[in-house]
Every structure is written in structure tokens, then in C-alpha cells.
Amino acid sequence: MVRDNRHTYRPRPAKVIKIIDEAPGIKTFRLRFEMQKDRKRFSFLPGQFGLFSLMGIGEATFSMCSPPRQKDIEISVRNVGDVTNAMFSMQKGDVIGVRGPYGKGFPVGDIKGKDIVIVAGGIGFPPLASAVEYIIQRRKNYGKVYVYYGVHAPEDIVYRYKKERWLKSGIKIFTTVEKKTGGWRGPVGLVTDGLKKLKLADVQNAAGLSCGPPIMLKFVSQELRTLGLEPDSIFLSLERLMQCGIGKCGHCNIGNKYVCRDGPVFSLSELRYMQEDVW
């Protein structure tokens, strides 16, 4: 969490120390704060986010995908606008501004001892990847962990280099593509298709975490409910229209809630009472 709010809008400089080409149009940046005090103060929970800025260009919101205990932070970026386009021209040694972390993350501390079902869609994987890393660091505190990951095509798959280590930690991974290309031999269809086959030994001792497009979250929630998970045990990251990070600009509000401040992670119980005004 943020420990010093005196300079809420002041970005802290961080140097790019590694760039990973994940998939077409997607890169992961590993960043190291230039100031030692900033490395110490920036601690976060999976699902929280930061604001990342380039001088003279702008600022964009990204959830961290790195392990919370890792000193260097990592973000995965899809090239979709001015800021991300400029980031894709960056090289090792370049500097980016960072402020945060902000928001409410996944309740990883409250779901200890439970079986965990993680469902990610496309570039919604980063905050969930951080949750997986958090769980691996404390593997004995959790039960079985299932990761369901859906992308449009095989070439869109990210974090391939993490898979072997995750599997060695006893995590079960199911990847689904909507379009079969390049000799893909795995499942073809929607990510929710795999959930239909899941059998949990004790649904009262299980929790679901998900992040992805809104329509995906709708059907993931339905499938998790069909499995028997209670609304209080299903947690969804909305990650929509967040700009200021602290609930001041109003871009991300849904009714009386602000996604950046009250979320971006909400339980399904909370979402039931959130209604967006019609203009």
C-alpha cells in the first residue's frame, strides 16, 4: 500500500532493465526504481495497479504482474495508444515515471487454505499472474490451484516461460484458444468451456479469481456459480477507465463506486448492487 500520500501525483523514476516480447503487440517491462527509498516503499498486493508515465506523452494504468516480494516490478503492455506506442520504442536504460500502488487487490490473505480457481482472458492475465506468484511463494497455505487461460489464437499466449515453474509448484494450467493456428493441439473454444468440466471436491472451501473483458466476466461468474461457489467467494477485476487512480476524476465510477478506489477487484456480491447510470 501507499505509505506516503503527501505527493500523490508525483511519479517516481524507474529504469527499464528488461523487455520481454510476449506476443504480437504485447511486451513485458521490468522496472527498477532509481531511488532506494522508492524500492522500499512500493509494495503491493496482486490486483493492485500503478500509473506509468512518459514525460510529454501521457500516463497509463497497468496492474503489476510480478511477484509482490520481487524488488523489481513488472508490467505487461498491449500497444493500443499514444503512451503504449511510445513505450514500445523504449530500450533498456530508459526511464518511466511510476506512481501508486492504488486500489484494492485480490483478497489473497483471506482465501488461505482454499482451492483457487483462476480464470484469465487475454491481457487480463497480468494481475492474476501476480496472484499465482503470490500463491507459489506461500504454496503450503493454499489448496489446489487451477488456472484457466483463454486467448484468441495461440500466438497471443503470454508468460510461456513461467509455465514450467508453475506446473512444478503443483498448479494445473488449462489454455484455450478461440482460433486454431500454427499446429495448435490444445482445446479450441471459450475459456469457460473448461470450467464446465471442473469438479471441486469441496466448493464451500474454494474461491474464484478472474480478470478479462466484461462479457467474459459475466459468463465466468455464471460458471463459477454453477460449480457451487458463493458470490462472496468470487472476485473479479474490472480494470476499466481508470485515470487518476484515487477516485477524483470520476471517469471510472459505477453508481457510487469508483473502480480505481473501491476496486478494481470486487466480489460478485458487491457487483450485484453496482448499477451504471444510463446517459
Secondary structure, DSSP 8 states (H G I E B T S, - for coil): -----TTTT--EEEEEEEEEEEETTEEEEEEEESSHHHHHH----TT-EEEEEETTTEEEEEEB-S-TT-SSEEEEEE--SHHHHHHTT--TT-EEEEEEEESB---TTTTTTSEEEEEEEGGGHHHHHHHHHHHHHTGGG---EEEEEEESSGGG---GGGHHHHHHTTEEEEEEESS--TT--S-BS-HHHHHTT---S-GGGEEEEEES-HHHHHHHHHHHHHHT--GGGEEEE---S--SSSS-S-TTEETTEEHHHH-BEEEHHHHTT------
